[in-house]
C-alpha cells in the first residue's frame, strides 16, 4: 500500500548531484538507508553533508540525479515527502522569542495534527524530552542542550517516518550531547523512526549509528557498519577516527567557506 | 478517503465534482488556518515583549509634533481647506506603516540565519500561506502604530472621523499597505539574503517612496517628472485612502475604490512572487 514500507530502503539516492556555480558540492551520490536504521553521514566540514540533507528534505533541488524518501520522489512529490519527514537543522532553530510550548504549538498546527490530539501530543513530546517544567518559559532562557531537545520534540510531533538531524550535537557540552544521544536512541526504540544524521564527531557515529557513510568532497568514500569500516582499513585496534582519516584525509583541504565557518561559530556561541 | 468514496457512490454520477469540491474547501480552510497561525506568532511575540512597539512610537511623534507644528505656521502648502496638521496626520500614519513594513525583511533574514525558515519550509505548508502569514504579521505591527498615530492626532486636535465604517476602512488600508510593503521587503530579503545588503537597499527605498508621495504635500506641487513617479508609487494611494477615511473632512483625490483596487492588486502580485521566491531564502 504505502510506498517504501518494510524491507525496502526508506531513503535512496541515485547519482544525486548538486552544483553551486562551478563547485560540485555533492557528486553523483548513490546510497540507501534501511527502514528503522540510525544512519550517520560523516565527513569533514564542507564535505557536502548539509547539502545532501537539504536535498533530501526538499529545501534544495538537485542539479541532477534523483532520490526518494519513503518511496516519494524528492522533486516531483516534495509535498508528500514533507509530510513523512522531520528535520532538525544544524543551526539552533527554535524561536527564542516564544515559549517552548508555543514553539511546538506552531508546528502542531502546520503539520495538521487533529485538534483533539494537539494538546496531548505537545505535552507528551515535552515530557519525552524532559522539558515539561520549562514549557512556559521563553526559549531564549534555555540552555543549548534544552533547545536541541526542544527542536527534536518539535520534529517528532507528527511522528515522521524519517528524522533528519544535521549535526545534532554541534557545540554542545559532553553531558548535553549524552542526553541528546539517549533521546535519539529512545525515539527509535519507541516509534521505530528511521534516523538520518550528519556528524563529524566520530564518537557520536560510533555510539549511535548502525551504519555510516563517509562523505569526502561530495562523493562517498566508504560505507558500512562502524565495525566493518574499522576492520576494512586493516589496522588492529583501529578507531573510527582512523577510518575517517584514512578516507577523508587531511580535514584542512576541505572547501569550508568563510561563511560556513562563521555560521558554525555563531551557532556554537548561542549554545555557549 | 473511504467516506469520500461512499459519498460519491451514494450521490451517483451527477456529483462527481463533490469530492473535488470538498477537497478544495478543506485545502482552503487549512491554508487560512496556517496563515493565521503564522500571524498568531507575531501577536504572541508582541505580548512577550512590547518594548519594541514603544520605541516605534518615537518617529511618528517627531514628525507630527515637530515637523507638523512648524509647518502649520508656514501655511504655504495647499491642503484643500484642511489645517496642515490634519492634512499630514494620515500621511504620517502611512509613513509609519511603510517604515515598519519595509524593514520587515530583516526578520526574515534573521529567521533564515537561525534556521527557522528552513523548518517552516520543510513542513507541509503552502509557501504562499507562509508569505501571507508574514504579511499579516507586519499588518499587526502596523496596526499598533496606527493606534499611536491616532492618539497623537487626537492630542493635536485633528478632526477625526469616528464612524465605525470609516475606522474599519482605516484598518483595512493599514493591513493592506503593511502587507504590500512587507512582502516587497520579503522579496528583497529572499534575493539579497544578508543583513548588510538588505539594510543598504532598505535605506535606499524608504525615503524616495516617502518623499515621492502625497504624504506631507500634495502631488500638484511637484515638478512633472516627480508627479509621474508619485502616481506610480503605491504609497500615494495608501495616503489617499487614509486621508479620506481618517479625517472628519477628508476627501479622496482618486476615489476609494481605485485606491483599494491598486493596493489589493499590488499586494496580490507581490504575495504570489514572494511565495515563489521564499524557498530561495533557505538555500
Interface residues (C-beta under 8 A of the other chain):
Chain A: X54 X57 X58 X59 X60 X79 X82 X83 X85 X87 X89 X90 X91 X92 X93 X95 X97 X98 X99 X102 X106 X107 X109 X110 X111 X112 X138 X154 X155 X263 X266
Chain B: X30 X33 X34 X37 X38 X41 X44 X45 X48 X49 X113 X114 X115 X116 X118 X119 X120 X121 X122 X123 X124 X125 X279 X282 X283
